[in-house]
């Protein structure tokens, strides 16, 4: 009699990841504010590279991603040899768990950290462990207290998703220096471009031997649909990750468009400037309506309501108005809605709708 086929330990504990909704039944042109996408889309240089790349679809892509790694290195002042590229920074996170954590190991992250840390840990057979936060902000002391002899990786998104909060580099350094020698600190810098004078943790990677930084083209560069990310770390760690990376994990189109995007400073600076302006306006306007938001350093705000029922009622009202935001109960924040910072017209539309919701009760 055949034995029942079973997946590896931990996999059935994974809740299938559900991305931000993109459609509302019965609404033809809903505004999507659920996935933290750049409202201005990709820059002109990236779009032109996309058109050109279509002519090489019959060719296999580079296996070493040399041109893109060189462009990233030149833009950020990094060592190209210590950069790895992946299908979004999600894939680099998966590589890290696959290479450094397994059955009997623990992967540590902050309480409201990005869901992929838990998912990637479980997929590798490791045990995910969440450390408490203080006012929806990473607590370094709590993370250090949660480290055990089984800990192998510590993930910190800075700024964090879905809270938008962040801690100073000095706190990240204190965390890295407080970890045992056999533990890697991974600084997830998916939203680093939205923080003024912040290198996403790159300086700590260069100064210390136990830090890896991950980044993405999905947010500020407007390439969410192409799925391109990268990581930067010690040479020995990047060597390990390249051994588990598929040789053709990125297509010619992904590589060429991302290279054009990272060199397009004008588009990035416009996106940064407009995001900072409208983020401040949106948070202040929502607060004036009795919906407070923590200081956000990303391209979204976390709007806090009286309770879960209030948040869900507002979400349903916004949907009727053609606005799609993100419920974050899966992150342990059922009383909150995460709202992407759109262009000015969209932000004003959101505030008007929330004001109507508040006024109807």
C-alpha positions as CSV (number, residue, x, y, z in Angstrom):
1,X,0.0,0.0,0.0
2,X,1.4,3.4,-1.0
3,X,2.3,5.9,1.7
4,X,0.7,9.3,1.5
5,X,3.0,11.9,-0.2
6,X,4.0,14.5,2.3
7,X,5.6,17.9,1.8
8,X,8.7,19.0,3.8
9,X,8.1,20.0,7.5
10,X,6.8,23.5,7.9
11,X,5.3,24.0,4.4
12,X,1.7,23.2,5.4
13,X,2.0,25.8,8.2
14,X,2.4,28.5,5.5
15,X,-0.7,30.6,4.8
16,X,-0.8,31.3,1.1
17,X,0.4,34.9,0.6
18,X,-2.3,37.2,-0.8
19,X,-1.2,40.3,-2.5
20,X,-3.0,43.6,-2.4
21,X,-6.3,43.5,-4.2
22,X,-6.4,45.2,-7.7
23,X,-10.1,45.0,-8.6
24,X,-13.5,45.7,-7.0
25,X,-16.6,43.9,-8.3
26,X,-18.8,46.3,-10.2
27,X,-16.2,49.1,-10.3
28,X,-14.6,49.7,-13.7
29,X,-11.7,52.0,-12.8
30,X,-10.8,51.4,-9.2
31,X,-7.7,53.1,-7.8
32,X,-5.3,50.6,-6.4
33,X,-3.6,51.8,-3.2
34,X,-3.0,48.4,-1.7
35,X,0.5,47.4,-2.9
36,X,2.7,50.4,-2.3
37,X,3.3,51.0,-6.0
38,X,4.8,54.1,-7.5
39,X,1.9,56.2,-8.8
40,X,4.1,57.6,-11.6
41,X,5.0,54.2,-12.8
42,X,8.4,53.4,-14.4
43,X,10.6,56.2,-15.8
44,X,10.9,56.9,-19.5
45,X,14.4,55.3,-19.7
46,X,13.0,52.1,-18.2
47,X,10.1,52.0,-20.6
48,X,12.4,52.5,-23.6
49,X,14.6,49.7,-22.3
50,X,11.5,47.5,-22.0
51,X,10.7,48.1,-25.7
52,X,14.3,47.3,-26.8
53,X,14.5,44.2,-24.7
54,X,11.7,42.6,-26.7
55,X,14.1,42.0,-29.6
56,X,16.3,39.6,-27.6
57,X,13.6,37.3,-26.2
58,X,15.1,34.3,-28.0
59,X,18.4,34.8,-26.2
60,X,19.3,33.3,-22.9
61,X,20.1,36.0,-20.3
62,X,23.4,36.6,-18.5
63,X,24.0,34.2,-15.7
64,X,26.2,36.6,-13.7
65,X,24.0,39.7,-14.1
66,X,27.3,41.6,-14.5
67,X,25.9,44.7,-16.2
68,X,23.1,45.2,-13.7
69,X,25.4,44.6,-10.7
70,X,27.8,47.1,-12.1
71,X,25.1,49.7,-12.5
72,X,23.9,49.2,-9.0
73,X,27.4,49.4,-7.6
74,X,28.2,52.6,-9.5
75,X,24.9,54.2,-8.4
76,X,25.3,53.3,-4.7
77,X,29.1,53.2,-4.3
78,X,29.2,49.5,-3.6
79,X,31.4,46.5,-4.6
80,X,29.7,44.8,-7.6
81,X,31.3,41.5,-6.7
82,X,29.3,41.5,-3.4
83,X,25.9,42.1,-5.1
84,X,23.4,39.3,-5.9
85,X,20.2,39.9,-8.0
86,X,16.9,38.1,-7.6
87,X,13.3,38.0,-8.6
88,X,12.4,40.8,-6.2
89,X,14.1,41.0,-2.9
90,X,11.7,38.2,-1.9
91,X,13.9,35.8,-3.7
92,X,17.0,37.0,-2.0
93,X,15.2,36.5,1.3
94,X,14.3,32.9,0.2
95,X,18.0,32.3,-0.7
96,X,19.1,33.4,2.8
97,X,16.7,31.1,4.5
98,X,17.4,28.2,2.2
99,X,21.2,28.6,2.7
100,X,21.4,29.4,6.4
101,X,18.3,28.0,8.2
102,X,16.8,24.6,8.3
103,X,15.1,22.1,10.6
104,X,16.0,22.9,14.2
105,X,17.0,26.5,13.5
106,X,15.1,29.7,14.2
107,X,14.6,32.8,12.1
108,X,13.9,35.9,14.1
109,X,12.1,39.1,13.1
110,X,10.0,41.9,14.6
111,X,6.4,41.5,15.6
112,X,4.9,43.3,12.6
113,X,7.6,42.4,10.1
114,X,7.1,41.5,6.4
115,X,5.2,38.2,6.0
116,X,7.9,36.7,3.7
117,X,10.2,36.3,6.7
118,X,7.9,33.8,8.2
119,X,7.0,32.1,4.9
120,X,10.6,31.7,3.8
121,X,11.6,30.3,7.2
122,X,8.9,27.7,7.2
123,X,9.7,26.8,3.6
124,X,13.2,26.0,4.7
125,X,12.0,23.9,7.6
126,X,13.1,26.5,10.2
127,X,11.0,27.9,13.1
128,X,9.9,31.6,12.7
129,X,10.1,33.7,15.9
130,X,8.5,37.1,16.3
131,X,9.9,39.6,18.9
132,X,7.6,42.3,20.3
133,X,7.7,45.9,19.0
134,X,7.1,49.1,20.9
135,X,4.4,51.3,19.4
136,X,4.7,49.4,16.1
137,X,8.4,50.1,15.9
138,X,11.3,47.6,16.0
139,X,12.7,47.0,19.5
140,X,16.3,46.0,19.4
141,X,16.4,45.0,23.0
142,X,13.4,42.6,22.4
143,X,15.2,41.1,19.4
144,X,18.4,40.5,21.3
145,X,16.5,39.0,24.2
146,X,14.8,36.6,21.7
147,X,18.0,35.2,20.3
148,X,18.7,31.6,21.3
149,X,21.4,29.1,20.4
150,X,19.1,28.0,17.5
151,X,18.9,31.5,15.9
152,X,20.5,31.7,12.5
153,X,18.9,34.8,10.8
154,X,17.4,38.1,12.1
155,X,15.3,40.1,9.7
156,X,14.6,43.8,10.2
157,X,12.8,45.8,7.6
158,X,13.9,49.4,7.9
159,X,11.6,51.2,7.1
160,X,9.2,48.5,8.1
161,X,6.2,47.2,6.1
162,X,3.3,47.6,7.0
163,X,4.0,50.1,9.7
164,X,6.3,52.6,7.9
165,X,8.3,53.2,11.1
166,X,12.1,52.8,11.3
167,X,15.0,52.8,13.7
168,X,18.2,54.7,13.4
169,X,21.3,53.1,11.9
170,X,23.0,53.3,15.3
171,X,20.3,50.9,16.6
172,X,20.9,48.5,13.7
173,X,24.6,48.6,14.4
174,X,23.9,47.8,18.1
175,X,21.7,44.9,17.0
176,X,24.4,43.5,14.7
177,X,27.1,43.8,17.2
178,X,25.0,42.1,19.9
179,X,24.4,39.0,17.8
180,X,26.4,35.8,18.1
181,X,29.0,35.2,15.5
182,X,27.0,32.5,13.7
183,X,23.9,34.8,13.2
184,X,23.3,37.0,10.2
185,X,21.4,40.3,10.4
186,X,19.4,41.0,7.3
187,X,18.3,44.6,6.8
188,X,15.4,44.8,4.4
189,X,15.7,48.1,2.6
190,X,12.8,47.8,0.2
191,X,11.7,51.3,1.1
192,X,15.2,52.8,1.7
193,X,14.9,55.2,-1.3
194,X,12.1,57.1,0.4
195,X,14.4,58.0,3.4
196,X,16.6,61.0,3.0
197,X,20.3,60.4,3.6
198,X,19.9,56.7,4.3
199,X,22.0,54.0,2.7
200,X,19.7,51.1,3.6
201,X,22.4,49.5,5.8
202,X,25.1,49.4,3.1
203,X,27.6,51.0,5.4
204,X,27.0,48.4,8.1
205,X,27.6,45.6,5.5
206,X,31.0,47.1,4.7
207,X,31.9,47.7,8.4
208,X,30.7,44.5,9.9
209,X,30.9,40.8,8.8
210,X,27.5,39.7,9.8
211,X,25.1,42.0,7.9
212,X,23.3,41.6,4.6
213,X,21.1,44.3,2.9
214,X,18.3,43.6,0.5
215,X,16.8,46.1,-1.9
216,X,14.1,46.2,-4.6
217,X,13.2,47.9,-7.9
218,X,9.5,47.3,-7.1
219,X,8.8,50.5,-5.1
220,X,10.5,53.7,-5.9
221,X,11.6,52.6,-9.4
222,X,8.1,51.6,-10.4
223,X,9.1,48.1,-11.6
224,X,6.8,46.0,-9.4
225,X,5.5,44.1,-12.4
226,X,9.0,43.0,-13.5
227,X,10.1,41.6,-10.1
228,X,13.7,42.6,-9.7
229,X,15.6,42.9,-6.4
230,X,19.1,42.6,-5.1
231,X,21.2,42.0,-2.1
232,X,24.6,43.2,-0.8
233,X,26.6,41.3,1.7
234,X,30.0,39.8,2.7
235,X,31.8,38.1,-0.1
236,X,31.5,34.7,1.6
237,X,27.7,35.0,2.0
238,X,27.1,36.2,-1.6
239,X,29.2,33.2,-2.8
240,X,26.9,30.9,-0.8
241,X,23.7,32.5,-2.1
242,X,24.9,32.3,-5.7
243,X,25.3,28.5,-5.3
244,X,21.5,28.1,-4.7
245,X,20.4,30.8,-7.1
246,X,19.1,29.5,-10.4
247,X,21.5,30.4,-13.3
248,X,18.8,32.1,-15.3
249,X,16.6,33.6,-12.6
250,X,16.3,37.0,-14.3
251,X,15.3,37.5,-17.9
252,X,17.0,39.8,-20.4
253,X,14.1,42.2,-20.0
254,X,14.3,42.3,-16.2
255,X,18.1,42.9,-16.3
256,X,18.0,45.6,-19.0
257,X,15.0,47.5,-17.6
258,X,16.4,47.5,-14.1
259,X,19.8,48.8,-15.3
260,X,18.1,51.6,-17.1
261,X,16.0,52.4,-14.1
262,X,18.8,52.5,-11.6
263,X,20.6,55.0,-13.8
264,X,17.6,57.3,-14.2
265,X,18.2,59.7,-11.3
266,X,15.6,62.2,-12.5
267,X,12.7,59.9,-12.3
268,X,13.8,58.6,-8.9
269,X,14.2,62.1,-7.5
270,X,10.8,63.2,-8.7
271,X,9.2,60.1,-7.1
272,X,11.0,60.7,-3.8
273,X,10.0,64.4,-3.7
274,X,6.4,63.9,-4.5
275,X,6.1,61.0,-2.1
276,X,7.5,63.0,0.8
277,X,5.2,65.9,0.0
278,X,2.0,63.9,-0.3
279,X,2.9,61.5,2.5
280,X,3.1,64.3,5.0
281,X,-0.1,65.9,3.7
282,X,-2.0,62.6,3.8
283,X,-0.9,61.7,7.3
284,X,-1.8,65.2,8.6
285,X,-5.2,65.2,6.8
286,X,-6.1,61.8,8.2
287,X,-5.1,62.7,11.7
288,X,-7.3,65.8,11.5
289,X,-10.2,63.4,10.8
290,X,-9.4,61.4,14.0
291,X,-7.4,58.7,12.1
292,X,-3.9,58.9,13.4
293,X,-0.8,57.5,11.5
294,X,2.6,56.8,12.9
295,X,5.4,58.7,11.3
296,X,6.0,56.9,8.0
297,X,9.4,56.8,6.2
298,X,8.0,54.7,3.2
299,X,5.5,55.3,0.4
300,X,2.4,54.5,2.5
301,X,0.8,55.4,5.8
302,X,-0.7,53.0,8.4
303,X,-4.0,54.5,9.3
304,X,-5.2,53.5,12.8
305,X,-8.9,53.2,13.6
306,X,-10.8,52.7,16.9
307,X,-11.0,48.9,16.4
308,X,-11.2,46.2,13.8
309,X,-14.8,46.7,13.0
310,X,-14.2,50.5,12.4
311,X,-11.3,49.7,10.1
312,X,-13.2,47.1,8.1
313,X,-16.2,49.4,7.8
314,X,-14.0,52.2,6.4
315,X,-12.4,49.8,4.0
316,X,-15.8,48.7,2.6
317,X,-16.8,52.4,2.3
318,X,-13.6,53.2,0.4
319,X,-14.3,50.2,-1.9
320,X,-17.7,51.6,-2.7
321,X,-15.9,54.9,-3.6
322,X,-13.6,53.0,-6.0
323,X,-10.5,53.0,-3.6
324,X,-8.6,49.9,-2.8
325,X,-6.4,49.9,0.4
326,X,-4.9,47.1,2.4
327,X,-6.3,45.4,5.5
328,X,-3.3,44.3,7.7
329,X,-4.9,41.8,10.1
330,X,-2.5,39.2,8.9
331,X,0.3,41.4,10.3
332,X,-1.4,41.5,13.7
333,X,-2.9,45.0,13.0
334,X,-6.6,44.3,12.4
335,X,-7.5,47.9,13.5
336,X,-5.4,49.4,10.8
337,X,-5.5,50.1,7.0
338,X,-2.3,50.5,5.0
339,X,-2.8,53.2,2.4
340,X,-0.3,53.7,-0.4
341,X,0.7,57.4,-1.1
342,X,-0.7,58.1,-4.5
343,X,-0.5,61.3,-6.6
344,X,-2.1,64.5,-5.2
345,X,-5.5,63.9,-6.8
346,X,-5.7,60.4,-5.4
347,X,-4.6,61.4,-1.9
348,X,-7.2,64.1,-1.8
349,X,-9.8,61.6,-3.0
350,X,-8.9,59.2,-0.1
351,X,-9.2,62.0,2.5
352,X,-12.5,63.1,1.1
353,X,-13.8,59.6,1.3
354,X,-12.6,59.0,4.8
355,X,-14.2,62.3,5.8
356,X,-17.5,61.1,4.3
357,X,-17.2,57.8,6.2
358,X,-16.6,59.6,9.5
359,X,-19.5,62.0,8.9
360,X,-22.1,59.3,8.1
361,X,-22.0,57.7,11.5
